[in-house]
């Protein structure tokens, strides 16, 4: 399963970090960061994982819909 965060479109609301604090944190620049992820060629943060866990809730609650869970 792949979790994708389009970080360049993040507005820094913190909702993902609030519902999924073990996977998202607010960085010094005020934007959320997907912990343990790699940055792909388009600037998206990508994390390979076996379980979606709270990432689905983070994707649903994000007001700008920049988090995707791809199976």
N, CA, C, O and CB atoms as a CASP TS submission, in Angstrom:
PFRMAT TS
TARGET T0000
AUTHOR 0000-0000-0000
METHOD Language model
MODEL 1
PARENT N/A
ATOM      1  N   UNK     1       0.853  -1.155   0.000  1.00  0.00           N
ATOM      2  CA  UNK     1       0.000   0.000   0.000  1.00  0.00           C
ATOM      3  C   UNK     1       0.906   1.228   0.000  1.00  0.00           C
ATOM      4  O   UNK     1       1.976   1.222   0.609  1.00  0.00           O
ATOM      5  CB  UNK     1      -0.974  -0.008   1.220  1.00  0.00           C
ATOM      6  N   UNK     2       0.469   2.273  -0.686  1.00  0.00           N
ATOM      7  CA  UNK     2       1.252   3.496  -0.804  1.00  0.00           C
ATOM      8  C   UNK     2       0.451   4.682  -0.272  1.00  0.00           C
ATOM      9  O   UNK     2      -0.703   4.886  -0.650  1.00  0.00           O
ATOM     10  CB  UNK     2       1.669   3.736  -2.271  1.00  0.00           C
ATOM     11  N   UNK     3       1.075   5.453   0.602  1.00  0.00           N
ATOM     12  CA  UNK     3       0.488   6.680   1.116  1.00  0.00           C
ATOM     13  C   UNK     3       1.199   7.829   0.406  1.00  0.00           C
ATOM     14  O   UNK     3       2.428   7.893   0.400  1.00  0.00           O
ATOM     15  CB  UNK     3       0.623   6.785   2.692  1.00  0.00           C
ATOM     16  N   UNK     4       0.434   8.729  -0.187  1.00  0.00           N
ATOM     17  CA  UNK     4       1.011   9.852  -0.920  1.00  0.00           C
ATOM     18  C   UNK     4       0.491  11.149  -0.312  1.00  0.00           C
ATOM     19  O   UNK     4      -0.712  11.328  -0.120  1.00  0.00           O
ATOM     20  CB  UNK     4       0.667   9.772  -2.442  1.00  0.00           C
ATOM     21  N   UNK     5       1.415  12.040  -0.016  1.00  0.00           N
ATOM     22  CA  UNK     5       1.070  13.356   0.508  1.00  0.00           C
ATOM     23  C   UNK     5       1.625  14.403  -0.464  1.00  0.00           C
ATOM     24  O   UNK     5       2.834  14.482  -0.684  1.00  0.00           O
ATOM     25  CB  UNK     5       1.639  13.564   1.967  1.00  0.00           C
ATOM     26  N   UNK     6       0.731  15.194  -1.034  1.00  0.00           N
ATOM     27  CA  UNK     6       1.144  16.277  -1.926  1.00  0.00           C
ATOM     28  C   UNK     6       1.507  17.480  -1.045  1.00  0.00           C
ATOM     29  O   UNK     6       0.745  18.441  -0.942  1.00  0.00           O
ATOM     30  CB  UNK     6       0.000  16.643  -2.968  1.00  0.00           C
ATOM     31  N   UNK     7       2.671  17.409  -0.421  1.00  0.00           N
ATOM     32  CA  UNK     7       3.060  18.370   0.613  1.00  0.00           C
ATOM     33  C   UNK     7       3.097  19.809   0.104  1.00  0.00           C
ATOM     34  O   UNK     7       2.805  20.732   0.864  1.00  0.00           O
ATOM     35  CB  UNK     7       4.414  18.000   1.170  1.00  0.00           C
ATOM     36  N   UNK     8       3.444  20.020  -1.148  1.00  0.00           N
ATOM     37  CA  UNK     8       3.530  21.383  -1.689  1.00  0.00           C
ATOM     38  C   UNK     8       2.169  22.080  -1.694  1.00  0.00           C
ATOM     39  O   UNK     8       2.098  23.305  -1.790  1.00  0.00           O
ATOM     40  CB  UNK     8       4.098  21.351  -3.110  1.00  0.00           C
ATOM     41  N   UNK     9       1.085  21.297  -1.590  1.00  0.00           N
ATOM     42  CA  UNK     9      -0.264  21.864  -1.554  1.00  0.00           C
ATOM     43  C   UNK     9      -0.811  21.971  -0.126  1.00  0.00           C
ATOM     44  O   UNK     9      -1.939  22.425   0.070  1.00  0.00           O
ATOM     45  CB  UNK     9      -1.205  21.017  -2.402  1.00  0.00           C
ATOM     46  N   UNK    10      -0.024  21.557   0.866  1.00  0.00           N
ATOM     47  CA  UNK    10      -0.447  21.586   2.260  1.00  0.00           C
ATOM     48  C   UNK    10      -0.681  23.028   2.711  1.00  0.00           C
ATOM     49  O   UNK    10       0.079  23.934   2.369  1.00  0.00           O
ATOM     50  CB  UNK    10       0.603  20.900   3.160  1.00  0.00           C
ATOM     51  N   UNK    11      -1.762  23.219   3.494  1.00  0.00           N
ATOM     52  CA  UNK    11      -2.060  24.556   4.027  1.00  0.00           C
ATOM     53  C   UNK    11      -1.690  24.666   5.510  1.00  0.00           C
ATOM     54  O   UNK    11      -1.870  25.720   6.121  1.00  0.00           O
ATOM     55  CB  UNK    11      -3.551  24.884   3.834  1.00  0.00           C
ATOM     56  N   UNK    12      -1.175  23.579   6.084  1.00  0.00           N
ATOM     57  CA  UNK    12      -0.696  23.611   7.464  1.00  0.00           C
ATOM     58  C   UNK    12      -1.770  23.644   8.526  1.00  0.00           C
ATOM     59  O   UNK    12      -1.549  24.192   9.606  1.00  0.00           O
ATOM     60  CB  UNK    12       0.163  24.771   7.645  1.00  0.00           C
ATOM     61  N   UNK    13      -2.925  23.072   8.250  1.00  0.00           N
ATOM     62  CA  UNK    13      -4.015  23.105   9.230  1.00  0.00           C
ATOM     63  C   UNK    13      -3.759  22.174  10.406  1.00  0.00           C
ATOM     64  O   UNK    13      -4.273  22.408  11.500  1.00  0.00           O
ATOM     65  CB  UNK    13      -5.327  22.734   8.563  1.00  0.00           C
ATOM     66  N   UNK    14      -2.970  21.119  10.198  1.00  0.00           N
ATOM     67  CA  UNK    14      -2.639  20.197  11.275  1.00  0.00           C
ATOM     68  C   UNK    14      -3.633  19.090  11.530  1.00  0.00           C
ATOM     69  O   UNK    14      -3.468  18.327  12.482  1.00  0.00           O
ATOM     70  CB  UNK    14      -2.471  20.944  12.496  1.00  0.00           C
ATOM     71  N   UNK    15      -4.659  18.979  10.710  1.00  0.00           N
ATOM     72  CA  UNK    15      -5.671  17.946  10.960  1.00  0.00           C
ATOM     73  C   UNK    15      -5.093  16.538  10.833  1.00  0.00           C
ATOM     74  O   UNK    15      -5.463  15.657  11.609  1.00  0.00           O
ATOM     75  CB  UNK    15      -6.839  18.112   9.993  1.00  0.00           C
ATOM     76  N   UNK    16      -4.205  16.307   9.884  1.00  0.00           N
ATOM     77  CA  UNK    16      -3.617  14.972   9.733  1.00  0.00           C
ATOM     78  C   UNK    16      -2.779  14.607  10.956  1.00  0.00           C
ATOM     79  O   UNK    16      -2.835  13.474  11.435  1.00  0.00           O
ATOM     80  CB  UNK    16      -2.751  14.904   8.460  1.00  0.00           C
ATOM     81  N   UNK    17      -2.008  15.562  11.457  1.00  0.00           N
ATOM     82  CA  UNK    17      -1.189  15.320  12.649  1.00  0.00           C
ATOM     83  C   UNK    17      -2.060  15.106  13.883  1.00  0.00           C
ATOM     84  O   UNK    17      -1.666  14.390  14.804  1.00  0.00           O
ATOM     85  CB  UNK    17      -0.227  16.493  12.884  1.00  0.00           C
ATOM     86  N   UNK    18      -3.226  15.712  13.906  1.00  0.00           N
ATOM     87  CA  UNK    18      -4.133  15.552  15.051  1.00  0.00           C
ATOM     88  C   UNK    18      -4.747  14.156  15.088  1.00  0.00           C
ATOM     89  O   UNK    18      -4.860  13.564  16.161  1.00  0.00           O
ATOM     90  CB  UNK    18      -5.245  16.607  15.001  1.00  0.00           C
ATOM     91  N   UNK    19      -5.145  13.622  13.933  1.00  0.00           N
ATOM     92  CA  UNK    19      -5.800  12.312  13.905  1.00  0.00           C
ATOM     93  C   UNK    19      -4.824  11.156  13.721  1.00  0.00           C
ATOM     94  O   UNK    19      -5.175  10.005  13.980  1.00  0.00           O
ATOM     95  CB  UNK    19      -6.821  12.280  12.802  1.00  0.00           C
ATOM     96  N   UNK    20      -3.605  11.448  13.279  1.00  0.00           N
ATOM     97  CA  UNK    20      -2.626  10.399  12.996  1.00  0.00           C
ATOM     98  C   UNK    20      -1.228  10.870  13.426  1.00  0.00           C
ATOM     99  O   UNK    20      -0.325  10.967  12.596  1.00  0.00           O
ATOM    100  CB  UNK    20      -2.640  10.024  11.479  1.00  0.00           C
ATOM    101  N   UNK    21      -1.050  11.164  14.728  1.00  0.00           N
ATOM    102  CA  UNK    21       0.201  11.766  15.195  1.00  0.00           C
ATOM    103  C   UNK    21       1.447  10.894  15.066  1.00  0.00           C
ATOM    104  O   UNK    21       2.562  11.415  15.048  1.00  0.00           O
ATOM    105  CB  UNK    21       0.045  12.146  16.602  1.00  0.00           C
ATOM    106  N   UNK    22       1.275   9.591  14.977  1.00  0.00           N
ATOM    107  CA  UNK    22       2.437   8.721  14.807  1.00  0.00           C
ATOM    108  C   UNK    22       2.960   8.738  13.375  1.00  0.00           C
ATOM    109  O   UNK    22       4.064   8.261  13.112  1.00  0.00           O
ATOM    110  CB  UNK    22       2.087   7.301  15.207  1.00  0.00           C
ATOM    111  N   UNK    23       2.172   9.286  12.446  1.00  0.00           N
ATOM    112  CA  UNK    23       2.565   9.283  11.038  1.00  0.00           C
ATOM    113  C   UNK    23       2.766  10.668  10.436  1.00  0.00           C
ATOM    114  O   UNK    23       3.435  10.806   9.411  1.00  0.00           O
ATOM    115  CB  UNK    23       1.543   8.559  10.247  1.00  0.00           C
ATOM    116  N   UNK    24       2.193  11.694  11.060  1.00  0.00           N
ATOM    117  CA  UNK    24       2.317  13.053  10.541  1.00  0.00           C
ATOM    118  C   UNK    24       2.799  13.981  11.640  1.00  0.00           C
ATOM    119  O   UNK    24       2.423  13.831  12.803  1.00  0.00           O
ATOM    120  CB  UNK    24       0.975  13.549   9.968  1.00  0.00           C
ATOM    121  N   UNK    25       3.634  14.936  11.267  1.00  0.00           N
ATOM    122  CA  UNK    25       4.085  15.941  12.215  1.00  0.00           C
ATOM    123  C   UNK    25       4.141  17.286  11.512  1.00  0.00           C
ATOM    124  O   UNK    25       4.301  17.367  10.294  1.00  0.00           O
ATOM    125  CB  UNK    25       5.465  15.568  12.814  1.00  0.00           C
ATOM    126  N   UNK    26       4.008  18.320  12.296  1.00  0.00           N
ATOM    127  CA  UNK    26       4.098  19.662  11.752  1.00  0.00           C
ATOM    128  C   UNK    26       5.564  20.072  11.751  1.00  0.00           C
ATOM    129  O   UNK    26       6.225  20.049  12.789  1.00  0.00           O
ATOM    130  CB  UNK    26       3.229  20.667  12.569  1.00  0.00           C
ATOM    131  N   UNK    27       6.066  20.446  10.584  1.00  0.00           N
ATOM    132  CA  UNK    27       7.470  20.806  10.431  1.00  0.00           C
ATOM    133  C   UNK    27       7.693  22.279  10.785  1.00  0.00           C
ATOM    134  O   UNK    27       6.738  23.026  11.001  1.00  0.00           O
ATOM    135  CB  UNK    27       7.942  20.523   8.993  1.00  0.00           C
ATOM    136  N   UNK    28       8.931  22.675  10.839  1.00  0.00           N
ATOM    137  CA  UNK    28       9.282  24.049  11.181  1.00  0.00           C
ATOM    138  C   UNK    28       8.715  25.071  10.199  1.00  0.00           C
ATOM    139  O   UNK    28       8.487  26.225  10.562  1.00  0.00           O
ATOM    140  CB  UNK    28      10.778  24.189  11.242  1.00  0.00           C
ATOM    141  N   UNK    29       8.484  24.645   8.950  1.00  0.00           N
ATOM    142  CA  UNK    29       7.933  25.565   7.951  1.00  0.00           C
ATOM    143  C   UNK    29       6.416  25.707   8.063  1.00  0.00           C
ATOM    144  O   UNK    29       5.798  26.416   7.269  1.00  0.00           O
ATOM    145  CB  UNK    29       8.296  25.091   6.556  1.00  0.00           C
ATOM    146  N   UNK    30       5.809  25.027   9.059  1.00  0.00           N
ATOM    147  CA  UNK    30       4.377  25.131   9.288  1.00  0.00           C
ATOM    148  C   UNK    30       3.533  24.153   8.506  1.00  0.00           C
ATOM    149  O   UNK    30       2.307  24.174   8.612  1.00  0.00           O
ATOM    150  CB  UNK    30       3.936  26.485   8.973  1.00  0.00           C
ATOM    151  N   UNK    31       4.164  23.292   7.718  1.00  0.00           N
ATOM    152  CA  UNK    31       3.435  22.314   6.909  1.00  0.00           C
ATOM    153  C   UNK    31       3.573  20.925   7.524  1.00  0.00           C
ATOM    154  O   UNK    31       4.529  20.641   8.246  1.00  0.00           O
ATOM    155  CB  UNK    31       3.952  22.313   5.449  1.00  0.00           C
ATOM    156  N   UNK    32       2.601  20.070   7.225  1.00  0.00           N
ATOM    157  CA  UNK    32       2.639  18.701   7.729  1.00  0.00           C
ATOM    158  C   UNK    32       3.627  17.873   6.921  1.00  0.00           C
ATOM    159  O   UNK    32       3.810  18.082   5.722  1.00  0.00           O
ATOM    160  CB  UNK    32       1.239  18.062   7.683  1.00  0.00           C
ATOM    161  N   UNK    33       4.256  16.930   7.608  1.00  0.00           N
ATOM    162  CA  UNK    33       5.219  16.038   6.978  1.00  0.00           C
ATOM    163  C   UNK    33       4.835  14.600   7.279  1.00  0.00           C
ATOM    164  O   UNK    33       4.536  14.259   8.423  1.00  0.00           O
ATOM    165  CB  UNK    33       6.657  16.336   7.463  1.00  0.00           C
ATOM    166  N   UNK    34       4.843  13.765   6.264  1.00  0.00           N
ATOM    167  CA  UNK    34       4.574  12.339   6.401  1.00  0.00           C
ATOM    168  C   UNK    34       5.853  11.670   6.900  1.00  0.00           C
ATOM    169  O   UNK    34       6.834  11.565   6.163  1.00  0.00           O
ATOM    170  CB  UNK    34       4.091  11.711   5.043  1.00  0.00           C
ATOM    171  N   UNK    35       5.836  11.221   8.147  1.00  0.00           N
ATOM    172  CA  UNK    35       7.019  10.637   8.771  1.00  0.00           C
ATOM    173  C   UNK    35       7.474   9.378   8.039  1.00  0.00           C
ATOM    174  O   UNK    35       6.654   8.550   7.643  1.00  0.00           O
ATOM    175  CB  UNK    35       6.739  10.317  10.234  1.00  0.00           C
ATOM    176  N   UNK    36       8.787   9.241   7.865  1.00  0.00           N
ATOM    177  CA  UNK    36       9.367   8.042   7.265  1.00  0.00           C
ATOM    178  C   UNK    36       9.203   7.952   5.766  1.00  0.00           C
ATOM    179  O   UNK    36       9.496   6.915   5.170  1.00  0.00           O
ATOM    180  CB  UNK    36       8.768   6.845   7.880  1.00  0.00           C
ATOM    181  N   UNK    37       8.740   9.020   5.151  1.00  0.00           N
ATOM    182  CA  UNK    37       8.483   8.983   3.705  1.00  0.00           C
ATOM    183  C   UNK    37       9.703   9.413   2.910  1.00  0.00           C
ATOM    184  O   UNK    37      10.661   9.964   3.451  1.00  0.00           O
ATOM    185  CB  UNK    37       7.298   9.876   3.352  1.00  0.00           C
ATOM    186  N   UNK    38       9.642   9.148   1.618  1.00  0.00           N
ATOM    187  CA  UNK    38      10.646   9.599   0.657  1.00  0.00           C
ATOM    188  C   UNK    38       9.971  10.602  -0.268  1.00  0.00           C
ATOM    189  O   UNK    38       8.755  10.561  -0.456  1.00  0.00           O
ATOM    190  CB  UNK    38      11.262   8.393  -0.152  1.00  0.00           C
ATOM    191  N   UNK    39      10.753  11.492  -0.837  1.00  0.00           N
ATOM    192  CA  UNK    39      10.207  12.478  -1.762  1.00  0.00           C
ATOM    193  C   UNK    39      10.408  11.953  -3.182  1.00  0.00           C
ATOM    194  O   UNK    39      11.522  11.600  -3.569  1.00  0.00           O
ATOM    195  CB  UNK    39      10.888  13.881  -1.572  1.00  0.00           C
ATOM    196  N   UNK    40       9.318  11.905  -3.956  1.00  0.00           N
ATOM    197  CA  UNK    40       9.422  11.420  -5.335  1.00  0.00           C
ATOM    198  C   UNK    40       9.788  12.563  -6.277  1.00  0.00           C
ATOM    199  O   UNK    40       9.997  13.696  -5.844  1.00  0.00           O
ATOM    200  CB  UNK    40       8.101  10.764  -5.781  1.00  0.00           C
ATOM    201  N   UNK    41       9.860  12.256  -7.557  1.00  0.00           N
ATOM    202  CA  UNK    41      10.300  13.225  -8.572  1.00  0.00           C
ATOM    203  C   UNK    41       9.348  14.403  -8.747  1.00  0.00           C
ATOM    204  O   UNK    41       9.733  15.425  -9.316  1.00  0.00           O
ATOM    205  CB  UNK    41      10.466  12.531  -9.893  1.00  0.00           C
ATOM    206  N   UNK    42       8.114  14.278  -8.268  1.00  0.00           N
ATOM    207  CA  UNK    42       7.151  15.383  -8.384  1.00  0.00           C
ATOM    208  C   UNK    42       7.072  16.219  -7.108  1.00  0.00           C
ATOM    209  O   UNK    42       6.313  17.186  -7.042  1.00  0.00           O
ATOM    210  CB  UNK    42       5.769  14.837  -8.721  1.00  0.00           C
ATOM    211  N   UNK    43       7.858  15.845  -6.092  1.00  0.00           N
ATOM    212  CA  UNK    43       7.845  16.577  -4.837  1.00  0.00           C
ATOM    213  C   UNK    43       6.860  16.041  -3.820  1.00  0.00           C
ATOM    214  O   UNK    43       6.733  16.596  -2.729  1.00  0.00           O
ATOM    215  CB  UNK    43       7.544  17.994  -5.098  1.00  0.00           C
ATOM    216  N   UNK    44       6.155  14.960  -4.164  1.00  0.00           N
ATOM    217  CA  UNK    44       5.223  14.342  -3.222  1.00  0.00           C
ATOM    218  C   UNK    44       5.983  13.478  -2.228  1.00  0.00           C
ATOM    219  O   UNK    44       7.021  12.902  -2.555  1.00  0.00           O
ATOM    220  CB  UNK    44       4.166  13.502  -3.967  1.00  0.00           C
ATOM    221  N   UNK    45       5.457  13.392  -1.008  1.00  0.00           N
ATOM    222  CA  UNK    45       6.017  12.510   0.003  1.00  0.00           C
ATOM    223  C   UNK    45       5.309  11.169  -0.126  1.00  0.00           C
ATOM    224  O   UNK    45       4.079  11.117  -0.152  1.00  0.00           O
ATOM    225  CB  UNK    45       5.862  13.109   1.450  1.00  0.00           C
ATOM    226  N   UNK    46       6.076  10.081  -0.209  1.00  0.00           N
ATOM    227  CA  UNK    46       5.519   8.754  -0.450  1.00  0.00           C
ATOM    228  C   UNK    46       6.020   7.787   0.611  1.00  0.00           C
ATOM    229  O   UNK    46       7.207   7.749   0.936  1.00  0.00           O
ATOM    230  CB  UNK    46       5.889   8.248  -1.863  1.00  0.00           C
ATOM    231  N   UNK    47       5.077   7.002   1.146  1.00  0.00           N
ATOM    232  CA  UNK    47       5.407   6.006   2.158  1.00  0.00           C
ATOM    233  C   UNK    47       4.801   4.673   1.744  1.00  0.00           C
ATOM    234  O   UNK    47       3.605   4.585   1.467  1.00  0.00           O
ATOM    235  CB  UNK    47       4.896   6.439   3.565  1.00  0.00           C
ATOM    236  N   UNK    48       5.635   3.634   1.704  1.00  0.00           N
ATOM    237  CA  UNK    48       5.154   2.271   1.452  1.00  0.00           C
ATOM    238  C   UNK    48       4.873   1.630   2.804  1.00  0.00           C
ATOM    239  O   UNK    48       5.712   1.675   3.703  1.00  0.00           O
ATOM    240  CB  UNK    48       6.200   1.423   0.622  1.00  0.00           C
ATOM    241  N   UNK    49       3.683   1.028   2.949  1.00  0.00           N
ATOM    242  CA  UNK    49       3.303   0.420   4.225  1.00  0.00           C
ATOM    243  C   UNK    49       2.389  -0.778   3.985  1.00  0.00           C
ATOM    244  O   UNK    49       1.785  -0.909   2.921  1.00  0.00           O
ATOM    245  CB  UNK    49       2.605   1.456   5.137  1.00  0.00           C
ATOM    246  N   UNK    50       2.299  -1.638   4.976  1.00  0.00           N
ATOM    247  CA  UNK    50       1.430  -2.819   4.875  1.00  0.00           C
ATOM    248  C   UNK    50      -0.006  -2.504   5.271  1.00  0.00           C
ATOM    249  O   UNK    50      -0.935  -3.167   4.810  1.00  0.00           O
ATOM    250  CB  UNK    50       1.966  -3.944   5.752  1.00  0.00           C
ATOM    251  N   UNK    51      -0.197  -1.497   6.122  1.00  0.00           N
ATOM    252  CA  UNK    51      -1.530  -1.170   6.622  1.00  0.00           C
ATOM    253  C   UNK    51      -1.814   0.321   6.477  1.00  0.00           C
ATOM    254  O   UNK    51      -0.925   1.152   6.661  1.00  0.00           O
ATOM    255  CB  UNK    51      -1.672  -1.597   8.088  1.00  0.00           C
ATOM    256  N   UNK    52      -3.043   0.645   6.151  1.00  0.00           N
ATOM    257  CA  UNK    52      -3.426   2.050   6.011  1.00  0.00           C
ATOM    258  C   UNK    52      -3.558   2.728   7.359  1.00  0.00           C
ATOM    259  O   UNK    52      -3.270   3.917   7.491  1.00  0.00           O
ATOM    260  CB  UNK    52      -4.731   2.169   5.245  1.00  0.00           C
ATOM    261  N   UNK    53      -3.994   1.974   8.367  1.00  0.00           N
ATOM    262  CA  UNK    53      -4.143   2.539   9.701  1.00  0.00           C
ATOM    263  C   UNK    53      -4.919   3.852   9.683  1.00  0.00           C
ATOM    264  O   UNK    53      -5.969   3.957   9.050  1.00  0.00           O
ATOM    265  CB  UNK    53      -2.782   2.754  10.327  1.00  0.00           C
ATOM    266  N   UNK    54      -4.393   4.841  10.378  1.00  0.00           N
ATOM    267  CA  UNK    54      -5.078   6.124  10.479  1.00  0.00           C
ATOM    268  C   UNK    54      -4.874   7.013   9.245  1.00  0.00           C
ATOM    269  O   UNK    54      -5.409   8.120   9.196  1.00  0.00           O
ATOM    270  CB  UNK    54      -4.602   6.854  11.711  1.00  0.00           C
ATOM    271  N   UNK    55      -4.121   6.555   8.264  1.00  0.00           N
ATOM    272  CA  UNK    55      -3.914   7.346   7.046  1.00  0.00           C
ATOM    273  C   UNK    55      -5.235   7.603   6.307  1.00  0.00           C
ATOM    274  O   UNK    55      -5.426   8.668   5.720  1.00  0.00           O
ATOM    275  CB  UNK    55      -2.925   6.630   6.114  1.00  0.00           C
ATOM    276  N   UNK    56      -6.125   6.636   6.342  1.00  0.00           N
ATOM    277  CA  UNK    56      -7.437   6.838   5.694  1.00  0.00           C
ATOM    278  C   UNK    56      -8.195   7.991   6.356  1.00  0.00           C
ATOM    279  O   UNK    56      -8.780   8.831   5.672  1.00  0.00           O
ATOM    280  CB  UNK    56      -8.285   5.538   5.760  1.00  0.00           C
ATOM    281  N   UNK    57      -8.180   8.023   7.679  1.00  0.00           N
ATOM    282  CA  UNK    57      -8.853   9.100   8.396  1.00  0.00           C
ATOM    283  C   UNK    57      -8.174  10.440   8.103  1.00  0.00           C
ATOM    284  O   UNK    57      -8.847  11.456   7.932  1.00  0.00           O
ATOM    285  CB  UNK    57      -8.859   8.819   9.914  1.00  0.00           C
ATOM    286  N   UNK    58      -6.849  10.438   8.047  1.00  0.00           N
ATOM    287  CA  UNK    58      -6.117  11.666   7.722  1.00  0.00           C
ATOM    288  C   UNK    58      -6.486  12.157   6.329  1.00  0.00           C
ATOM    289  O   UNK    58      -6.654  13.357   6.114  1.00  0.00           O
ATOM    290  CB  UNK    58      -4.599  11.434   7.818  1.00  0.00           C
ATOM    291  N   UNK    59      -6.611  11.228   5.381  1.00  0.00           N
ATOM    292  CA  UNK    59      -6.987  11.590   4.021  1.00  0.00           C
ATOM    293  C   UNK    59      -8.396  12.180   3.971  1.00  0.00           C
ATOM    294  O   UNK    59      -8.643  13.151   3.256  1.00  0.00           O
ATOM    295  CB  UNK    59      -6.895  10.372   3.107  1.00  0.00           C
ATOM    296  N   UNK    60      -9.307  11.593   4.726  1.00  0.00           N
ATOM    297  CA  UNK    60     -10.692  12.068   4.737  1.00  0.00           C
ATOM    298  C   UNK    60     -10.837  13.435   5.399  1.00  0.00           C
ATOM    299  O   UNK    60     -11.636  14.258   4.953  1.00  0.00           O
ATOM    300  CB  UNK    60     -11.574  11.065   5.449  1.00  0.00           C
ATOM    301  N   UNK    61     -10.073  13.678   6.456  1.00  0.00           N
ATOM    302  CA  UNK    61     -10.228  14.914   7.220  1.00  0.00           C
ATOM    303  C   UNK    61      -9.460  16.091   6.605  1.00  0.00           C
ATOM    304  O   UNK    61      -9.752  17.242   6.929  1.00  0.00           O
ATOM    305  CB  UNK    61      -9.763  14.692   8.645  1.00  0.00           C
ATOM    306  N   UNK    62      -8.506  15.830   5.742  1.00  0.00           N
ATOM    307  CA  UNK    62      -7.695  16.898   5.136  1.00  0.00           C
ATOM    308  C   UNK    62      -8.588  17.828   4.313  1.00  0.00           C
ATOM    309  O   UNK    62      -9.240  17.380   3.370  1.00  0.00           O
ATOM    310  CB  UNK    62      -6.567  16.299   4.242  1.00  0.00           C
ATOM    311  N   UNK    63      -8.625  19.119   4.661  1.00  0.00           N
ATOM    312  CA  UNK    63      -9.524  20.044   3.950  1.00  0.00           C
ATOM    313  C   UNK    63      -9.138  20.320   2.505  1.00  0.00           C
ATOM    314  O   UNK    63      -9.971  20.779   1.722  1.00  0.00           O
ATOM    315  CB  UNK    63      -9.579  21.336   4.680  1.00  0.00           C
ATOM    316  N   UNK    64      -7.879  20.047   2.136  1.00  0.00           N
ATOM    317  CA  UNK    64      -7.475  20.285   0.744  1.00  0.00           C
ATOM    318  C   UNK    64      -7.218  18.964  -0.001  1.00  0.00           C
ATOM    319  O   UNK    64      -6.740  18.965  -1.136  1.00  0.00           O
ATOM    320  CB  UNK    64      -6.209  21.167   0.704  1.00  0.00           C
ATOM    321  N   UNK    65      -7.541  17.843   0.653  1.00  0.00           N
ATOM    322  CA  UNK    65      -7.509  16.514   0.025  1.00  0.00           C
ATOM    323  C   UNK    65      -6.180  16.213  -0.661  1.00  0.00           C
ATOM    324  O   UNK    65      -6.146  15.857  -1.838  1.00  0.00           O
ATOM    325  CB  UNK    65      -8.630  16.396  -0.984  1.00  0.00           C
ATOM    326  N   UNK    66      -5.075  16.361   0.092  1.00  0.00           N
ATOM    327  CA  UNK    66      -3.745  16.126  -0.493  1.00  0.00           C
ATOM    328  C   UNK    66      -3.124  14.803  -0.059  1.00  0.00           C
ATOM    329  O   UNK    66      -1.974  14.518  -0.395  1.00  0.00           O
ATOM    330  CB  UNK    66      -2.815  17.256  -0.119  1.00  0.00           C
ATOM    331  N   UNK    67      -3.875  13.993   0.684  1.00  0.00           N
ATOM    332  CA  UNK    67      -3.375  12.692   1.130  1.00  0.00           C
ATOM    333  C   UNK    67      -4.156  11.598   0.407  1.00  0.00           C
ATOM    334  O   UNK    67      -5.387  11.603   0.387  1.00  0.00           O
ATOM    335  CB  UNK    67      -3.500  12.537   2.685  1.00  0.00           C
ATOM    336  N   UNK    68      -3.417  10.659  -0.187  1.00  0.00           N
ATOM    337  CA  UNK    68      -4.048   9.542  -0.909  1.00  0.00           C
ATOM    338  C   UNK    68      -3.551   8.233  -0.345  1.00  0.00           C
ATOM    339  O   UNK    68      -2.379   8.102   0.009  1.00  0.00           O
ATOM    340  CB  UNK    68      -3.758   9.616  -2.430  1.00  0.00           C
ATOM    341  N   UNK    69      -4.455   7.253  -0.259  1.00  0.00           N
ATOM    342  CA  UNK    69      -4.111   5.897   0.123  1.00  0.00           C
ATOM    343  C   UNK    69      -4.360   5.030  -1.103  1.00  0.00           C
ATOM    344  O   UNK    69      -5.502   4.850  -1.528  1.00  0.00           O
ATOM    345  CB  UNK    69      -4.942   5.406   1.374  1.00  0.00           C
ATOM    346  N   UNK    70      -3.278   4.493  -1.669  1.00  0.00           N
ATOM    347  CA  UNK    70      -3.370   3.714  -2.902  1.00  0.00           C
ATOM    348  C   UNK    70      -3.029   2.265  -2.593  1.00  0.00           C
ATOM    349  O   UNK    70      -1.952   1.967  -2.077  1.00  0.00           O
ATOM    350  CB  UNK    70      -2.426   4.284  -4.001  1.00  0.00           C
ATOM    351  N   UNK    71      -3.968   1.356  -2.916  1.00  0.00           N
ATOM    352  CA  UNK    71      -3.745  -0.060  -2.643  1.00  0.00           C
ATOM    353  C   UNK    71      -3.217  -0.759  -3.870  1.00  0.00           C
ATOM    354  O   UNK    71      -2.967  -1.964  -3.834  1.00  0.00           O
ATOM    355  CB  UNK    71      -5.028  -0.730  -2.170  1.00  0.00           C
TER
END
